[in-house]
Amino acid sequence: MTKTMAPPRADHAAAAEGLREMPGVYLPVDTYPTSDAAAVMALSVQAGDGHYGPAGAYDARIKDVDGGTRLYVAYAAPLRQQNGTTEEKA
């Protein structure tokens, strides 16, 4: 009997760290089996969950590809600061 191997899981810590070196560049982070799963992860990235904090520091997009839906992430904090789109909290 042949065993099917699941694809390796994304290293989100390494992705978040690497993206900080290239602000504004969207890179593929992982491919999810469904668009719903990818959309949930994209929202999580934008909310600043896990390695992608603080909220708004990263932007995420999804795109349907062969085999699922791919998550692309960019480090956006410096760009948002330059454009004056960060919210300052008192």
C-alpha positions in Angstrom: 0.0 0.0 0.0 1.4 3.4 -1.0 1.3 6.1 1.6 0.6 9.7 0.4 2.8 12.3 1.9 1.3 15.6 2.9 3.1 18.6 1.5 5.5 20.3 4.0 4.0 23.0 6.1 5.1 26.6 5.6 7.7 28.0 8.0 5.8 31.2 8.8 8.5 32.4 11.2 11.1 32.2 8.4 8.7 33.7 5.9 7.9 36.7 8.1 11.6 37.3 8.9 12.6 37.0 5.2 9.9 39.4 4.0 11.1 42.1 6.4 14.2 42.3 4.2 12.1 43.1 1.1 9.3 45.5 2.0 6.4 45.6 -0.5 7.4 42.4 -2.3 4.8 39.7 -2.4 6.2 36.2 -2.1 4.5 32.9 -2.0 4.3 31.5 1.5 2.1 28.4 1.2 -0.5 26.7 -0.9 -3.8 25.6 0.8 -6.2 22.9 -0.5 -9.2 25.3 -0.5 -9.7 29.0 -1.1 -11.5 29.2 2.3 -8.4 28.0 4.1 -6.2 30.4 2.3 -8.5 33.3 2.9 -8.6 32.5 6.7 -4.8 32.5 6.7 -4.6 35.8 4.8 -6.9 37.4 7.3 -4.8 36.0 10.1 -1.6 37.5 8.5 -3.3 41.0 8.2 -4.5 40.8 11.8 -1.0 40.3 12.9 -1.4 36.9 14.3 1.5 34.7 15.1 4.8 35.7 13.4 3.1 38.4 11.4 2.6 41.0 14.1 1.8 43.7 14.8 -1.6 44.0 13.0 -1.2 45.7 9.6 2.6 45.1 9.4 2.0 42.5 6.6 -0.4 42.3 3.7 -1.7 39.1 2.2 -3.3 38.1 -1.1 -4.5 34.8 -2.4 -4.6 33.3 -5.9 -6.0 30.1 -7.2 -3.3 27.8 -8.7 -3.1 24.2 -9.7 -3.5 22.1 -6.6 -5.2 24.8 -4.4 -5.0 28.4 -3.4 -1.6 30.1 -2.9 -1.0 32.7 -0.1 1.3 35.6 -1.0 2.5 37.9 1.7 4.4 41.2 1.8 5.9 43.2 4.6 4.0 46.5 4.4 4.8 48.4 7.6 7.5 50.7 6.2 5.4 51.5 3.1 2.4 52.3 5.2 4.4 54.6 7.4 5.8 56.4 4.4 2.3 56.9 3.0 0.9 58.0 6.3 -1.6 55.1 6.5 -0.6 53.8 9.9 -2.9 54.6 12.7 -1.3 56.2 15.8 -2.9 55.2 19.1 -3.0 57.7 21.9 
